[in-house]
Amino acid sequence: MKIYKFGGASIRDAVNIRNVGRVLQTVGYADCLIVASAMGKTTNALEVVVARYFSAPASLDQAVQEVKDYHFQIAYDLFPQSKAGLFSEMHALFEKLNHFLSANKSPNYNFVYDQIVGYGELLSTLILHHYLESCGIDNRWTDSRLLVKTDTTYRDAQVDWELTQSQIRSEIRSQVLHITQGFIGSDPNGFCTTLGREGSDYSAAIFAFALNAESVTIWKDVPGVLNADPRYFPETTLLEHLSYQEAIELAFYGASVIHPKTLQPLQQKEIPLYVKSFINPLLPGTEVSKGMALSPQIPCFIVKKNQLLISLSSLDFSFIMEGHISEIFKCFHQHHIKVHVIQNSAISFSVCVEDPFQQFEVLRSILSKQFKVSYNEGVSLYTIRHFEEQSAERILQDKTLLLKQVNRETIQMVIKE
């Protein structure tokens, strides 16, 4: 089978959903499984629902209504002559969402988040399923929560690979075009879990691994994997070929085109990954596969914004030893702080980190009992793979360098812009 993954940009409105139909008719869809994300910025909108559930319940209904209006408008645009089956199924999903909001007793933010945010993928795949049916593309809507089984680490669930493979292999048939959801699974009690933001790519890899797929194709609004993010760099170059190792390095450092967890299961079974344009689906795009050299061999730029640079030093000017570092990293792990750069000297320890769950203030109060804590908020981390001195110098123009780290292939710079 082939796995096709369509992200939020590719299905953000009726025009783009129609384009998915054209892409499938152009490249073929025999023996395929489609993994789809939530539409457009739906995940962000559902995060607003979560926030209001906890802090502004008076405006909760309005936040839900905005999500509902957005999806129903897309459905109306696709089906001007009302399609009763689709609309009744969409109403049923919103009834389930509202029932959870009114009946839930759990104060666990991460649990509530996963029960709410997953509706984005359920709605998008439902609309896509009905639209493709109307185009004569027979398909089966499949609930990935029944197939991708995880633990109870809400918002960053860990996959139960043995059970997930068993479920997928028992339900997915190669002769049928299946449409399922990225990003979501379920825990042993049947509650929805999510695989981390941008986790739909990872979902595609999970299905590919379980099905021994021929390939995975991620359909994007760019021609493939570029050597830099066009939002930050005016000139970019398409990378035609990447090895798994190179792609994993880029993903590890934060390249946004491929999710960090996506590549490991594909590499294990040597399943090639293609990143292609849903605007021009016949273009070759980028191929990631075994043993492929980086082509062309040029510097690759990765930017991570809104980072924290934290510097810790001992209160009594004693050395920071392995035991201290172990305690520090235990705190980072417990508070879901993601570490991207580490630099230490005899009496200080600096890290550039990401704080996705806004836990830094809690962490700082804990660390301050043992260390002097200083920090810079809102810094940017620039990583250049296969760097040249000139490329690093260009980035530093009119910026303040706070930390720099260099090895043979890679330079990382924490910068205040």
Buried (B, 14 or more C-beta within 10 A) or exposed (E): BBBBBBBBBBBBBBEBBBBBBEBBBEBEBEBBBBBBBBBBBBBEBBBBBBBBBEEEEEEBEEBBEEBBEBBBEBBEEBBEEEBEEBBEBBEEBBEEBBEBBEEBEEEEBBBBBBBBBBBBBBBBBBBBBBBBBEBEBEBBBBBBBBBBBBBBBBBBBEBBEEBBBBBBEEBBEBEEBBBBBBBBBBBEEEBBBBBBBBBBBBBBBBBBBBBEBEBBBBBBEBBBBBBBBEEBBEEBEBBBBBBBBBBBBBBEBBBEBBBBBBBBBBBEEEBBBBBBBBBEBEEEBBBBBEEBEBBEEBBBBBBBEEBBBBBBBBEEEEEBEEEBBEBBBEBBEEBBBBBBBBBBEEBBBBBBBBBEBEBBEEBBEBBEEBBBBEBBEEBBBBBBBBBEEEBBEEBEEEEEEBBBBEEEEBBBBBBEE
